[in-house]
Amino acid sequence: MIMKTVFIGGLIAAFLAAGAAQADQCGPARGQPGSFDYYLMSLSWAPSYCATTSGRANAQECGPGTSYGFVVHGLWPQYASGQWPQCCQAVAAVKPSAVLDRLSRVMIGSSLISHEWEKHGSCVTSQQDEYFGKIDQVVTALGLAPQVPGTGLDRIKVSALKQNWAVPAQSITVQCKGRKLTEVRICLDKTLSPMPCPAKEVESDNCPGTVSLH
């Protein structure tokens, strides 16, 4: 009985230590919760990610039988200056919930969800489901451009790509590695309504006029 108690106590201590170590990885801390100018909704293009070394090691998103197009990377509080707050406060570890169950279909992997909560969600709120509920709200309103993966195209014009979301073109920026599409970002105000992207975000748009989808 004593051995069993010691063993269980050791497991709990190890779990808490792992949680503390994970929290320590979130940094450097900067900014105050709720103090930011706008949101960036970041949508990752899975085929490009899955072609990388880290992607090939991610069985949840890139393993056999998976065929994701756009997936949610995160909802990031931003400053108009081009900087951002991060790791603003200590937050509780992610716990299962109904909103996370829905979101896990488009935001792939528990490690990503935990990372986004600690780094970005902590600068929005101390309530897990409030933060992830905002992401769910945006996905429900704007979607993930499901028709793009089914086009059969190897390339697409950025102007045509932006038409897959019901937002003004000036609310979207696109990220590439070379000519390969990696990410779409949608600028949202603090009520989650589309807004023109600030100049610093527009400057980060590094894609050519036509991008590769594979």
Secondary structure, 3 states (H helix, E strand, C coil): CHHHHHHHHHHHHHHHHHHHHHHHCCCCCECCCCCCCEEEEEEEEHHHHHCCHHHHCCHHHHCCCCCCCEEEEEEEEECCCCCCCECCCCCCCCCCCHHHHHHCCCCCCHHHHHHHHHHCHHHCCCCHHHHHHHHHHHHHHHCCCCCCHHHCCCEEEHHHHHCCCCCCHHHEEEEEECCEEEEEEEEECCCCCECCCCHHHHHHCCCCCEEECC
